[in-house]
């Protein structure tokens, strides 16, 4: 080995030691690991800080429980118990309170930032266990009126507190009493006896061996004891060869009684009674028994008087002596009491029926029972007629029967007056052929009034009065007839005006729909495009109908004015241009004052012979016809052309005072609404 200052080269060089000094930390201080004691102190310090933080942020709450020994469990965070108080940080917790015998309760526990909080939790007692035993039979148990089950079974769960117990068992009296239940699953027992709801009765008959029945159910054979539920009971006692007997008993619960023996009577004779005719009333020894046919039970040891009677027949009397046998059949013949009825019948071959029985044909004398009869006279093509007749013995009666054809009967049944669904009255008119227009020599005549013949065949109804403002406003609520120079035309009972012909026609269709009738006017939207002449719906009267109703008199002559042939009009003749309207109108009737400067309420003036008001005066009226030249030939029931520009207006109005306009033949025309033009309703009979 060669000592030297450094390593030698080669494998055989000896190892030499060197001096070594460990490195020193840069800070100049040696690193040391903390000891266990130091770590324990640090942990304790952290825990102390946490505890201090908890104590400073927590809030105290006192939770009181009923019962006081209940246990508490809190989920949702830590807490500290200090005596009767708990410390918890503010927030939501789940509180569980439990105690033996009580229902566990869970609820949210909210801790606020307030200090000294309190909470009281009261637990509900668990139901008690009630064992009910009843003797001698189980009973249905009702607690506070609610079915709870049956006795003599498992214990019943009943909530703590005071209750009302009721026990019910078939054939036993109900039993009721108060219950005090402790609850908390404490078992309580109750043993009760049920009182019987029946009485026991010994029933005997003479002779014995009778069956005892209650409501059709056999209870036994006499002599025997029977049990009867409390109340009035009726026992039937039956024994062959003897009459049935009834035994009525007022049974009492728990009663035991020996009843007196019942003596049975030998059976009555059974008589099957009928009569000719049937339905006769029957008495036996003066006591009403019913109506034939019927079965009678008669004492076979006595004599009986049977009387049968029926209205229209003589009485039948029969005596039945002792020994009348059972099952006997007896028929009583009742002789009719008749009266004479003479029928004079037209046509001569008409048939006479009583019900569906043919009595004969044509005029004849009948003898009929003296009871109310209904006789029907029939013939093909004629309407049948029914007579109610009560023949009287010794007093002949005569009836004249003149059958009408079906058409005549239908016409006779037609109502002379009808009322619309909104209260307007229409009168039936049966027109005839007449001359329409005016003579060339008539003063005030206009060229469009040429006389021409009109054939009228269709009966029609015509409004008694003009349509009022109130009635028109039922169709068009915003309608106003306005005023004339400050005088109102808009009163409810004044005639509706300031409306066009089309407005009037559409009102007619509206009313037809309301009353279930077909429309008379064909429309597209709110435009009238034509009419259906066969419709029985409401419409405006034709010009011919209006003229006939206004002018034609019973002898066929035509009135010149609504009141007669000359001017001036008499008082109350109508509402025309008069002295009261002199300041409003230029041409007025001298010396005539109707009291109304403009239109008046309806029906204030004298009606014509048909009962029609204001056919002349008040408002002039739209009619159905388009205005056209007078036809050269006779026309039948004309309604005017379906197309045109203007419509005819008939009748004078409150604005008219001249001779031309006051005449009933006056024809006006127009297309626009006017303050003095209204309308009235019409419709065909069929």
Secondary structure per residue as TSV (DSSP state, phi and psi in degrees):
chain	resnum	aa	ss	phi	psi
A	1	X	-	360.0	131.3
A	2	X	-	-111.5	114.3
A	3	X	-	-67.7	148.3
A	4	X	-	-170.6	-172.8
A	5	X	S	-94.9	-4.6
A	6	X	S	-156.9	176.1
A	7	X	-	-68.7	150.7
A	8	X	-	-96.4	162.6
A	9	X	S	-92.7	151.7
A	10	X	S	96.4	158.6
A	11	X	T	-76.1	-19.6
A	12	X	T	-96.7	15.2
A	13	X	-	-78.7	140.0
A	14	X	-	-73.8	152.6
A	15	X	-	-85.4	132.4
A	16	X	-	-121.7	140.4
A	17	X	-	-73.6	150.9
A	18	X	-	-126.5	157.9
A	19	X	-	-78.0	138.0
A	20	X	-	-133.5	131.8
A	21	X	-	-121.0	123.0
A	22	X	-	-62.3	151.2
A	23	X	-	-68.9	149.6
A	24	X	-	-107.0	138.3
A	25	X	-	-59.5	152.6
A	26	X	S	-64.9	-32.2
A	27	X	S	-76.5	-18.2
A	28	X	S	90.0	2.1
A	29	X	-	-117.1	139.2
A	30	X	-	-77.2	139.0
A	31	X	-	-76.3	136.8
A	32	X	-	-131.1	137.5
A	33	X	-	-78.0	136.0
A	34	X	-	-65.7	151.3
A	35	X	-	-91.2	172.5
A	36	X	H	-65.4	-37.0
A	37	X	H	-62.4	-41.7
A	38	X	H	-64.4	-40.0
A	39	X	H	-65.1	-39.4
A	40	X	H	-63.3	-40.5
A	41	X	H	-64.2	-40.9
A	42	X	H	-64.0	-43.3
A	43	X	H	-63.1	-42.6
A	44	X	H	-62.0	-38.5
A	45	X	H	-64.1	-42.5
A	46	X	H	-62.8	-45.4
A	47	X	H	-61.3	-38.9
A	48	X	H	-64.3	-40.3
A	49	X	H	-64.8	-42.1
A	50	X	H	-63.2	-43.1
A	51	X	H	-62.9	-41.3
A	52	X	H	-63.5	-41.6
A	53	X	H	-62.3	-41.9
A	54	X	H	-64.0	-44.2
A	55	X	H	-65.2	-35.7
A	56	X	H	-74.6	-32.4
A	57	X	H	-94.5	-19.1
A	58	X	E	-75.7	160.0
A	59	X	E	-123.5	144.3
A	60	X	E	-88.0	138.4
A	61	X	E	-137.2	138.5
A	62	X	E	-105.5	118.6
A	63	X	E	-106.3	114.1
A	64	X	E	-100.2	138.6
A	65	X	E	-124.3	150.5
A	66	X	E	-125.1	107.9
A	67	X	S	-78.6	163.8
A	68	X	T	-67.5	-26.4
A	69	X	T	-83.3	7.8
A	70	X	-	-62.4	148.2
A	71	X	E	-96.9	145.8
A	72	X	E	-113.8	144.5
A	73	X	E	-138.6	132.0
A	74	X	E	-124.0	125.2
A	75	X	E	-111.7	146.6
A	76	X	S	116.5	4.7
A	77	X	S	156.4	165.1
A	78	X	-	-78.5	158.6
A	79	X	E	-149.0	163.8
A	80	X	E	-127.8	125.2
A	81	X	E	-90.0	124.7
A	82	X	E	-124.5	90.6
A	83	X	T	67.7	-125.3
A	84	X	T	-88.0	3.4
A	85	X	E	-113.5	156.6
A	86	X	E	-121.0	141.7
A	87	X	E	-105.1	123.6
A	88	X	E	-139.6	147.5
A	89	X	E	-74.2	151.6
A	90	X	S	-55.8	139.4
A	91	X	E	151.2	-172.2
A	92	X	E	-101.7	135.3
A	93	X	E	-132.6	161.3
A	94	X	E	-103.2	116.4
A	95	X	E	-101.9	129.8
A	96	X	E	-120.5	125.9
A	97	X	E	-120.0	129.4
A	98	X	E	-142.8	151.2
A	99	X	-	-157.8	149.8
A	100	X	T	-63.8	131.3
A	101	X	T	85.8	1.4
A	102	X	B	-124.7	156.0
A	103	X	-	-77.2	126.7
A	104	X	-	-61.5	140.8
A	105	X	E	-124.6	130.9
A	106	X	E	-117.9	139.3
A	107	X	E	-157.5	162.9
A	108	X	E	-73.9	138.1
A	109	X	E	-116.5	112.6
A	110	X	E	-101.9	117.7
A	111	X	E	-101.0	116.0
A	112	X	-	-92.0	-176.2
A	113	X	S	-85.4	-1.8
A	114	X	-	-70.1	156.2
A	115	X	S	-96.8	156.5
A	116	X	S	53.3	62.5
A	117	X	E	-87.6	154.8
A	118	X	E	-136.1	150.6
A	119	X	E	-149.6	133.4
A	120	X	E	-115.2	127.8
A	121	X	E	-121.1	120.7
A	122	X	E	-110.5	122.3
A	123	X	-	-86.8	147.4
A	124	X	-	-87.9	137.2
A	125	X	B	-66.4	142.8
A	126	X	-	-68.9	152.6
A	127	X	-	-57.6	151.2
A	128	X	E	-85.3	166.5
A	129	X	E	-109.0	117.7
A	130	X	E	-113.3	118.8
A	131	X	E	-102.6	113.9
A	132	X	E	-109.4	127.6
A	133	X	E	-121.0	136.3
A	134	X	E	-126.6	149.2
A	135	X	E	-132.5	141.1
A	136	X	S	-94.6	-1.7
A	137	X	S	-134.3	157.7
A	138	X	-	-63.1	154.1
A	139	X	-	-131.7	152.6
A	140	X	E	-74.3	134.1
A	141	X	E	-106.2	126.6
A	142	X	E	-121.4	127.0
A	143	X	E	-115.0	119.2
A	144	X	T	54.8	37.1
A	145	X	T	81.4	-1.1
A	146	X	E	-105.8	132.0
A	147	X	E	-61.7	122.4
A	148	X	E	-113.4	-4.7
A	149	X	E	127.1	-147.9
A	150	X	E	-130.2	153.6
A	151	X	S	-74.9	173.9
A	152	X	S	59.2	34.7
A	153	X	S	-138.4	-161.3
A	154	X	S	-63.3	153.9
A	155	X	-	-57.8	148.0
A	156	X	E	-99.6	137.3
A	157	X	E	-80.1	120.7
A	158	X	E	-130.6	132.1
A	159	X	-	-64.7	151.0
A	160	X	S	-64.2	144.8
A	161	X	E	126.5	-169.3
A	162	X	E	-92.8	133.6
A	163	X	E	-136.0	167.0
A	164	X	E	-112.3	121.0
A	165	X	E	-100.8	135.9
A	166	X	E	-133.9	132.7
A	167	X	E	-114.4	133.6
A	168	X	E	-131.9	132.0
A	169	X	-	-144.4	142.4
A	170	X	T	-60.2	133.2
A	171	X	T	72.2	5.4
A	172	X	B	-118.0	155.0
A	173	X	-	-72.4	141.5
A	174	X	-	-62.7	149.3
A	175	X	E	-128.8	135.0
A	176	X	E	-130.1	146.5
A	177	X	E	-164.2	166.0
A	178	X	E	-83.9	150.4
A	179	X	E	-123.9	140.4
A	180	X	E	-119.7	108.0
A	181	X	E	-99.9	126.8
A	182	X	-	-74.3	-33.1
A	183	X	-	78.7	-159.2
A	184	X	T	59.5	30.6
A	185	X	T	60.5	23.2
A	186	X	-	-79.6	132.0
A	187	X	E	-83.7	133.0
A	188	X	E	-128.4	146.7
A	189	X	E	-120.0	147.7
A	190	X	E	-144.6	120.6
A	191	X	E	-114.8	125.5
A	192	X	E	-134.3	147.3
A	193	X	E	-101.4	140.3
A	194	X	-	-98.3	135.6
A	195	X	-	-88.0	137.6
A	196	X	B	-63.6	145.0
A	197	X	S	-98.7	14.7
A	198	X	E	-126.7	163.7
A	199	X	E	-113.1	157.5
A	200	X	E	-112.0	128.2
A	201	X	E	-133.1	135.1
A	202	X	E	-95.0	124.5
A	203	X	E	-113.1	128.8
A	204	X	-	-129.6	148.6
A	205	X	E	-130.6	157.5
A	206	X	E	-122.6	111.0
A	207	X	S	-75.7	167.5
A	208	X	S	-77.4	175.7
A	209	X	-	94.5	7.6
A	210	X	-	-79.7	140.3
A	211	X	E	-74.9	138.5
A	212	X	E	-105.5	121.2
A	213	X	E	-123.9	140.0
A	214	X	E	-125.3	116.2
A	215	X	T	52.3	40.0
A	216	X	T	85.8	-6.4
A	217	X	E	-102.0	127.3
A	218	X	E	-75.9	129.6
A	219	X	E	-100.5	-19.9
A	220	X	E	161.0	-169.4
A	221	X	E	-129.1	133.2
A	222	X	S	-65.9	145.9
A	223	X	S	-84.2	141.5
A	224	X	E	-165.5	167.0
A	225	X	E	-98.8	139.6
A	226	X	E	-126.8	147.1
A	227	X	E	-99.8	127.0
A	228	X	E	-124.1	129.7
A	229	X	E	-64.3	150.9
A	230	X	S	-56.8	141.2
A	231	X	E	124.7	177.2
A	232	X	E	-77.9	125.0
A	233	X	E	-126.5	141.0
A	234	X	E	-118.5	118.2
A	235	X	E	-95.7	138.4
A	236	X	E	-99.0	131.4
A	237	X	E	-112.9	121.2
A	238	X	E	-129.6	131.5
A	239	X	-	-145.4	130.8
A	240	X	T	-55.6	132.4
A	241	X	T	88.3	-2.9
A	242	X	B	-125.7	153.7
A	243	X	-	-70.9	143.2
A	244	X	-	-60.9	142.3
A	245	X	E	-122.2	154.1
A	246	X	E	-121.2	136.8
A	247	X	E	-123.9	114.9
A	248	X	E	-98.3	129.8
A	249	X	E	-131.0	134.1
A	250	X	E	-94.7	90.8
A	251	X	E	-76.3	143.7
A	252	X	-	-125.1	142.1
A	253	X	T	-63.0	132.7
A	254	X	T	81.6	-3.3
A	255	X	-	-80.3	146.7
A	256	X	E	-130.2	126.3
A	257	X	E	-149.0	143.7
A	258	X	E	-96.9	117.8
A	259	X	-	-87.3	148.8
A	260	X	-	-61.2	146.5
A	261	X	-	-62.0	146.7
A	262	X	E	-104.3	121.4
A	263	X	E	-84.7	119.9
A	264	X	-	-85.7	140.2
A	265	X	-	-99.3	144.6
A	266	X	B	-54.7	147.0
A	267	X	-	-64.1	146.4
A	268	X	-	-74.6	160.8
A	269	X	E	-74.2	141.3
A	270	X	E	-103.2	121.4
A	271	X	E	-119.2	123.3
A	272	X	E	-87.9	109.0
A	273	X	E	-108.8	131.4
A	274	X	E	-136.1	170.7
A	275	X	E	-145.0	160.5
A	276	X	E	-124.1	113.9
A	277	X	S	-74.6	165.4
A	278	X	S	-76.0	174.0
A	279	X	-	85.3	13.5
A	280	X	-	-79.8	142.3
A	281	X	E	-77.8	143.5
A	282	X	E	-127.0	135.4
A	283	X	E	-122.0	148.0
A	284	X	E	-122.8	116.5
A	285	X	T	54.7	38.0
A	286	X	T	83.9	-0.1
A	287	X	E	-105.9	125.1
A	288	X	E	-65.1	134.4
A	289	X	E	-112.8	-22.3
A	290	X	E	137.6	-162.5
A	291	X	E	-119.1	144.8
A	292	X	S	-69.0	147.6
A	293	X	S	-79.9	148.6
A	294	X	E	-156.0	165.1
A	295	X	E	-107.0	132.8
A	296	X	E	-110.6	139.6
A	297	X	E	-106.9	113.7
A	298	X	E	-119.9	143.9
A	299	X	-	-65.8	114.8
A	300	X	T	-73.6	-5.8
A	301	X	T	-96.5	0.7
A	302	X	S	-127.7	166.6
A	303	X	-	-92.4	138.3
A	304	X	E	-129.4	147.2
A	305	X	E	-109.9	120.8
A	306	X	E	-102.5	131.9
A	307	X	E	-127.8	128.2
A	308	X	E	-116.6	134.8
A	309	X	E	-145.2	149.8
A	310	X	-	-152.6	140.7
A	311	X	T	-57.2	131.2
A	312	X	T	90.2	1.7
A	313	X	B	-133.2	153.3
A	314	X	-	-73.3	153.3
A	315	X	-	-70.2	145.4
A	316	X	E	-111.3	127.1
A	317	X	E	-119.0	134.7
A	318	X	E	-141.6	136.5
A	319	X	E	-105.7	136.2
A	320	X	E	-116.6	121.2
A	321	X	-	-89.5	177.3
A	322	X	T	-57.8	148.9
A	323	X	T	88.7	6.6
A	324	X	-	-57.3	128.1
A	325	X	-	-80.9	155.7
A	326	X	T	-70.9	145.6
A	327	X	T	78.9	11.6
A	328	X	E	-70.3	140.2
A	329	X	E	-108.6	132.3
A	330	X	E	-132.8	128.4
A	331	X	E	-117.0	125.3
A	332	X	E	-105.0	128.2
A	333	X	E	-93.9	123.5
A	334	X	-	-102.0	125.2
A	335	X	-	-86.7	128.6
A	336	X	B	-68.8	144.2
A	337	X	-	-96.2	118.2
A	338	X	E	-111.7	159.2
A	339	X	E	-133.5	160.8
A	340	X	E	-96.9	129.2
A	341	X	E	-126.3	121.6
A	342	X	E	-101.3	126.5
A	343	X	E	-115.1	120.8
A	344	X	E	-101.4	109.8
A	345	X	E	-116.0	135.0
A	346	X	E	-131.7	134.2
A	347	X	S	-68.4	162.6
A	348	X	T	-66.7	-22.5
A	349	X	T	-100.0	15.4
A	350	X	-	-67.7	143.9
A	351	X	E	-94.8	146.4
A	352	X	E	-112.9	125.9
A	353	X	E	-122.5	146.4
A	354	X	E	-115.3	105.6
A	355	X	T	66.6	-122.1
A	356	X	T	-106.4	9.3
A	357	X	E	-92.1	123.3
A	358	X	E	-75.9	123.9
A	359	X	E	-96.3	-23.2
A	360	X	E	156.8	-175.7
A	361	X	E	-123.3	145.0
A	362	X	S	66.7	-167.7
A	363	X	S	-66.8	136.2
A	364	X	E	-170.0	168.4
A	365	X	E	-108.1	128.5
A	366	X	E	-115.3	144.1
A	367	X	E	-106.2	116.3
A	368	X	E	-124.7	151.1
A	369	X	E	-56.3	146.7
A	370	X	S	-82.2	47.7
A	371	X	S	-120.5	164.4
A	372	X	E	-59.0	126.3
A	373	X	E	-120.5	149.2
A	374	X	E	-117.6	114.5
A	375	X	E	-106.3	131.7
A	376	X	E	-114.7	128.2
A	377	X	E	-106.9	124.7
A	378	X	E	-130.8	149.6
A	379	X	-	-157.7	140.9
A	380	X	T	-59.5	134.5
A	381	X	T	87.5	-3.5
A	382	X	B	-123.6	154.0
A	383	X	-	-76.6	130.3
A	384	X	-	-66.9	154.5
A	385	X	E	-132.1	137.0
A	386	X	E	-114.5	131.7
A	387	X	E	-108.7	137.4
A	388	X	E	-99.4	116.1
A	389	X	E	-128.8	136.1
A	390	X	E	-121.7	97.6
A	391	X	-	-60.6	145.6
A	392	X	B	-124.1	118.7
A	393	X	T	-56.6	129.1
A	394	X	T	83.3	-2.0
A	395	X	B	-130.1	87.0
A	396	X	-	-60.5	146.2
A	397	X	E	-125.3	145.0
A	398	X	E	-123.7	136.4
A	399	X	E	-130.2	133.0
A	400	X	E	-101.1	125.9
A	401	X	E	-124.0	114.5
A	402	X	E	-118.0	99.6
A	403	X	-	-66.7	142.1
A	404	X	-	-97.8	150.5
A	405	X	B	-64.8	163.3
A	406	X	H	-58.5	-40.0
A	407	X	H	-65.6	-42.0
A	408	X	H	-64.1	-40.9
A	409	X	H	-64.4	-42.0
A	410	X	H	-63.4	-41.4
A	411	X	H	-66.6	-38.1
A	412	X	H	-68.4	-26.1
A	413	X	T	-83.4	-6.6
A	414	X	S	-68.8	138.7
A	415	X	-	-74.2	134.3
A	416	X	S	-76.9	-19.9
A	417	X	E	-139.4	142.6
A	418	X	E	-130.1	162.3
A	419	X	E	-129.6	133.5
A	420	X	-	-72.8	170.0
A	421	X	T	-64.6	-16.2
A	422	X	T	-110.4	16.4
A	423	X	S	95.2	5.6
A	424	X	-	-80.0	135.0
A	425	X	E	-98.8	134.6
A	426	X	E	-123.6	144.6
A	427	X	E	-111.0	142.5
A	428	X	E	-80.6	130.3
A	429	X	E	-121.7	136.3
A	430	X	-	-114.7	91.9
A	431	X	-	-74.6	166.4
A	432	X	-	-132.6	171.7
A	433	X	-	-61.5	144.8
A	434	X	E	-157.3	168.5
A	435	X	E	-97.0	126.1
A	436	X	E	-111.1	136.3
A	437	X	S	119.7	-157.6
A	438	X	B	-143.0	155.8
A	439	X	-	-70.3	150.2
A	440	X	T	-59.6	-26.9
A	441	X	T	-85.8	-4.5
A	442	X	S	-73.9	126.7
A	443	X	T	-62.0	135.6
A	444	X	T	85.8	0.1
A	445	X	-	-64.4	146.1
A	446	X	-	-111.9	161.5
A	447	X	G	-65.7	-23.3
A	448	X	G	-88.0	18.0
A	449	X	G	-114.3	25.6
A	450	X	B	-55.4	138.4
A	451	X	-	-65.3	137.2
A	452	X	E	-154.8	155.6
A	453	X	E	-88.2	139.1
A	454	X	E	-127.4	128.7
A	455	X	E	-95.3	122.7
A	456	X	-	-116.5	121.4
A	457	X	-	-124.9	-24.5
A	458	X	-	-94.5	116.9
A	459	X	-	-61.3	148.9
A	460	X	E	-148.4	158.9
A	461	X	E	-99.3	142.1
A	462	X	E	-131.6	137.5
A	463	X	E	-59.8	134.3
A	464	X	S	-66.3	-31.6
A	465	X	S	-137.3	164.0
A	466	X	-	-69.9	155.1
A	467	X	-	-66.3	129.7
A	468	X	B	-87.3	166.8
A	469	X	H	-58.7	-43.3
A	470	X	H	-62.2	-41.7
A	471	X	H	-67.1	-42.7
A	472	X	H	-67.0	-33.0
A	473	X	H	-71.4	-15.2
A	474	X	H	-67.5	-26.7
A	475	X	H	-89.2	-45.3
A	476	X	S	-130.5	95.6
A	477	X	T	-61.1	-27.7
A	478	X	T	-89.4	4.7
A	479	X	-	-66.0	140.9
A	480	X	-	-137.0	132.8
A	481	X	-	-85.5	-1.8
A	482	X	-	70.9	-150.3
A	483	X	E	-147.3	165.4
A	484	X	E	-124.4	111.0
A	485	X	T	50.8	44.0
A	486	X	T	88.3	-6.6
A	487	X	E	-97.3	123.5
A	488	X	E	-69.9	137.4
A	489	X	-	-110.0	10.5
A	490	X	-	-108.1	11.7
A	491	X	-	-62.3	150.7
A	492	X	T	-55.7	-38.2
A	493	X	T	-98.9	4.7
A	494	X	B	-78.1	151.9
A	495	X	B	-63.1	139.3
A	496	X	-	-65.7	129.8
A	497	X	-	-139.2	-169.9
A	498	X	S	55.0	41.9
A	499	X	-	-135.1	146.3
A	500	X	-	-81.8	169.5
A	501	X	H	-58.4	-40.2
A	502	X	H	-66.0	-37.5
A	503	X	H	-58.0	-43.8
A	504	X	H	-65.0	-42.6
A	505	X	H	-64.6	-41.4
A	506	X	H	-66.8	-34.0
A	507	X	H	-60.5	-42.2
A	508	X	H	-60.3	-45.1
A	509	X	H	-63.4	-40.8
A	510	X	H	-59.6	-44.1
A	511	X	H	-69.2	-35.6
A	512	X	H	-59.9	-46.7
A	513	X	H	-61.1	-42.2
A	514	X	H	-62.8	-34.6
A	515	X	T	-97.2	9.7
A	516	X	T	74.4	28.5
A	517	X	-	-108.8	153.8
A	518	X	-	-70.6	149.5
A	519	X	-	-63.1	141.7
A	520	X	S	-88.2	-37.9
A	521	X	E	-96.1	133.6
A	522	X	E	-83.6	137.9
A	523	X	E	-136.2	156.6
A	524	X	E	-127.0	106.5
A	525	X	T	66.6	-125.0
A	526	X	T	-104.9	24.7
A	527	X	E	-113.4	128.1
A	528	X	E	-80.6	126.6
A	529	X	E	-112.3	-6.7
A	530	X	E	167.7	-165.1
A	531	X	E	-147.8	162.0
A	532	X	-	-109.6	103.4
A	533	X	T	-64.5	-19.4
A	534	X	T	-89.9	-1.5
A	535	X	-	-80.3	138.5
A	536	X	-	-89.4	13.6
A	537	X	S	-71.7	168.5
A	538	X	-	-67.8	148.1
A	539	X	E	-158.3	179.9
A	540	X	E	-85.7	146.6
A	541	X	-	-65.2	148.8
A	542	X	-	-69.0	161.2
A	543	X	H	-60.6	-38.5
A	544	X	H	-65.9	-42.2
A	545	X	H	-62.9	-44.5
A	546	X	H	-60.8	-45.2
A	547	X	H	-64.9	-42.7
A	548	X	H	-63.3	-46.8
A	549	X	H	-64.9	-29.7
A	550	X	H	-88.9	-32.2
A	551	X	H	-113.2	-34.9
A	552	X	B	-75.9	131.1
A	553	X	-	-98.6	168.2
A	554	X	T	-55.1	-34.8
A	555	X	T	-82.2	-0.2
A	556	X	S	95.9	-4.4
A	557	X	-	-79.9	159.6
A	558	X	B	-107.1	136.8
A	559	X	-	-72.5	145.2
A	560	X	S	-84.4	-51.5
A	561	X	S	-114.4	164.0
A	562	X	S	-64.2	-22.9
A	563	X	S	-100.7	-12.7
A	564	X	-	156.2	-142.9
A	565	X	S	-110.6	-11.1
A	566	X	S	-131.7	160.1
A	567	X	S	-96.7	159.0
A	568	X	S	-79.8	168.1
A	569	X	-	-69.7	148.4
A	570	X	-	-73.6	169.9
A	571	X	T	-58.6	143.4
A	572	X	T	64.5	21.1
A	573	X	S	-72.8	-31.1
A	574	X	-	166.9	174.3
A	575	X	-	-98.2	100.3
A	576	X	-	-121.0	-176.7
A	577	X	S	-70.3	105.9
A	578	X	-	-124.2	-171.5
A	579	X	G	-61.7	-31.2
A	580	X	G	-68.5	-18.7
A	581	X	G	-108.8	14.1
A	582	X	T	-60.4	-32.9
A	583	X	T	-77.5	-12.2
A	584	X	T	-104.2	-33.0
A	585	X	-	-119.8	155.9
A	586	X	S	-85.2	-47.9
A	587	X	S	-102.0	108.6
A	588	X	-	-125.1	162.6
A	589	X	-	-81.9	119.7
A	590	X	T	-65.3	132.8
A	591	X	T	77.5	3.4
A	592	X	-	-112.9	131.0
A	593	X	-	-136.6	109.1
A	594	X	-	-93.2	-5.8
A	595	X	S	88.7	0.0
A	596	X	-	-130.1	112.8
A	597	X	S	-70.1	-27.2
A	598	X	S	-127.6	-154.3
A	599	X	-	-62.7	149.9
A	600	X	-	-111.0	163.9
A	601	X	B	-56.9	152.3
A	602	X	T	-69.7	158.6
A	603	X	T	64.0	28.9
A	604	X	-	-92.4	-8.2
A	605	X	S	-124.0	169.1
A	606	X	-	-63.4	128.6
A	607	X	-	-77.6	166.0
A	608	X	-	-84.5	-171.2
A	609	X	T	-67.2	-19.0
A	610	X	T	-91.6	1.5
A	611	X	S	81.2	20.7
A	612	X	-	-94.4	130.8
A	613	X	-	-97.5	146.0
A	614	X	-	58.9	33.7
A	615	X	S	-66.3	-24.2
A	616	X	S	-133.5	124.7
A	617	X	S	102.8	170.8
A	618	X	S	64.7	-104.1
A	619	X	S	-108.0	137.0
A	620	X	E	-66.0	165.2
A	621	X	E	-131.7	134.1
A	622	X	E	-66.4	138.3
A	623	X	E	-117.5	174.1
A	624	X	E	-67.7	-33.2
A	625	X	E	-72.5	140.4
A	626	X	E	-68.3	146.0
A	627	X	-	-71.2	131.8
A	628	X	-	-152.1	169.9
A	629	X	-	-65.7	154.0
A	630	X	-	-66.1	130.0
A	631	X	-	-64.9	146.8
A	632	X	S	-82.7	-20.8
A	633	X	S	-114.4	166.1
A	634	X	-	-66.7	138.0
A	635	X	E	-120.0	156.5
A	636	X	E	-115.5	126.0
A	637	X	S	40.4	55.4
A	638	X	-	-71.0	143.2
A	639	X	-	-115.5	2.8
A	640	X	-	82.6	167.0
A	641	X	-	-67.0	156.9
A	642	X	S	-80.6	-15.1
A	643	X	-	-128.3	152.2
A	644	X	-	169.6	-178.3
A	645	X	S	-104.7	-41.1
A	646	X	-	-115.8	156.0
A	647	X	E	-113.2	151.1
A	648	X	E	-73.6	141.3
A	649	X	E	-120.1	128.9
A	650	X	E	-120.7	151.1
A	651	X	S	90.4	147.0
A	652	X	-	-74.5	160.7
A	653	X	-	-123.3	-177.8
A	654	X	T	-65.7	-11.5
A	655	X	T	-92.2	-6.2
A	656	X	-	-101.5	133.6
A	657	X	-	-139.4	1.7
A	658	X	S	-90.9	160.1
A	659	X	H	-63.2	-35.6
A	660	X	H	-61.6	-50.1
A	661	X	H	-75.8	-28.7
A	662	X	H	-73.2	-18.7
A	663	X	S	-70.0	145.3
A	664	X	T	-69.7	-20.9
A	665	X	T	-81.3	-7.3
A	666	X	-	-60.2	128.6
A	667	X	E	-115.7	123.1
A	668	X	E	-116.9	171.9
A	669	X	E	-153.6	163.2
A	670	X	E	179.4	178.8
A	671	X	S	-138.0	-21.3
A	672	X	S	-98.5	160.8
A	673	X	-	-66.1	144.0
A	674	X	-	-132.7	152.3
A	675	X	T	-69.2	-18.2
A	676	X	T	-115.0	17.0
A	677	X	E	-120.7	125.9
A	678	X	E	-126.6	-147.5
A	679	X	-	-164.4	163.7
A	680	X	-	-129.9	162.4
A	681	X	E	-88.2	153.3
A	682	X	E	-144.8	163.2
A	683	X	E	-165.0	150.8
A	684	X	E	-72.8	152.0
A	685	X	-	-61.1	-42.5
A	686	X	-	-155.5	360.0
